[in-house]
Amino acid sequence: MPAQIFSTDPGSIAMQLGFEKGDTLVSINDHDITDVIDYMYYSEIEKLQIKAICGGKHVEFDIEKDMDEPLGMNFESYLIDSQKSCKNKCIFCFIDQLPKGLRPSLYFKDDDARLSFLMGNYITLTNLSENDIERICNMRISPINISVHSTDPELRVKMMKNPNAAKINDIMLRFAKAGISMNCQIVLCKNINDGDNLIRTLSDLKALYPSVLSVGIVPVGLTRFRQGLFPLKSFTPSDCAQVIQTIERMAGECKKQFGVRLFYPSDEFFIKGGLPLPKEDYYDGYPQIENGIGLCTSLLSEVDTAVNRLSFSTKPSECAIITGTLPVQLMKSIVTKISTKRPALNCTIYPIINHFFGEQITVAGLVTATDIIDQLKDRDLPKRLLIPSSMLRSQQDMFLDSITIEQLEHKLNRKLTITHSDGFELVEKIIDERI
């Protein structure tokens, strides 16, 4: 796919050179530009020879610029190249468990190493060619986020239905030797890659420290749309406690040896297992927070700080928080903390049972507007309703079931306030005033 220019930044080098929409960047210092990684990597240095097609004519430019000064080109698509999709058939794939009729974008299975580096996406490494691996090593594309799941080659192939899954250890070792940093994820499936298999995986990843920076362990998500798929079971509360115990043994060893835990169970394991959430120092600076791990502890810490800054007031305030069934106790504890400074606060929490995907799905981020409407439409709701941003797509305008914010507001006859994963903002929006 040609690197076709869509626009140039005002005052940029590209604008000064006269590049316009529709022109094509061909090469930089004789390196063909095939995607955004090529563009970013080869344009970093000070002296550049640029070959391009402008107005249908082949042109060349020799320029000098400051190191890391951007050229200011924007392309027709973010990657320049087309996005690479996943070729696995993982037994736990969440996309395979989606019902029909959702937005087409929700069914796309991403497995693009470039987006792992640029956007933090997790990839399986099964779809990398030898050229891809060499390129990552040579360009030092780092960090890479890797969905490991198991380091047992035979088991990993069974879980991912792709013979390339067996190469995981060799590829990660090559990355480590090349100085590539890696964050890892394990989707844990009951009676599949837990128990002794989990211990083996954690041991193998520990051997790659410090190249392996962190490992998040999350439970498999199971919807009601699993007809014809591999039979999987949910973790019970006692299972969750056992998983944490297994992880803690390995993490404790790492803490003594490396000064960091390295292995971090998801918040869901603690909550569902009926165990207290860890303190902040447990997470070693939250290396897996983009994966949602440690998010509850971070939120509570920020809420504590925000509440401490509040002045005491008996001014009445009323609102409601709409969430999933998993975070209910967390939200209750937050409201209780705020009430120490705002005793006249009347904040109702509405846990939405996930009938859309199935009641085993308990996180707030997978709550749909359909379920909110069905469960709240006949309630006497307060005027202010708060929902977490995780329920919405990135544009913050639509739920997973393609119902918009405006449509939900119309159905409930209430305005919605969107909250983000920030304890300071959450407190502010609950009490409806600036801290």
Buried (B, 14 or more C-beta within 10 A) or exposed (E): EBBBBEBBEEEBBBBEBEBEEEBBBBBBEEBEBBBBBBBBBBBBEEEBEBBBBBEEEEBEBEEEBEEEEBBBBEBBBBBBBEEBEBBBBBBBBBEBBBEEEEEEEEEEBBBBBBBBBBEEBBBBBBBBEEEBBEBBBEBEBBBBBBBBBBBBBEBBBBBBBBEBBBBBBEBBBBBBEBEBBBBBBBBBBBEBBBBEBBBBBBEBBBBBBEBBBBBBBBBBBBBBBBEEBBEBEBBEEEBBBBBBEBBBEBBEBBBEEEEBBBBBBBBBBBBBBEBEBBEEEBBBEBBBBBBBBBBBBBBBBBBBEBBEEBEEBEEEBEBBBBBBBBBBBBBBBBBEBBBEBBEEBEBBBBBBBBBBBBEBBBBBBBBBBBBBBBBBEEEEBBEBBBBBBBBBBEEEEBBBBBBEBEBBEEBBEBEBBBBEBBBBBBBBBBBBEEE
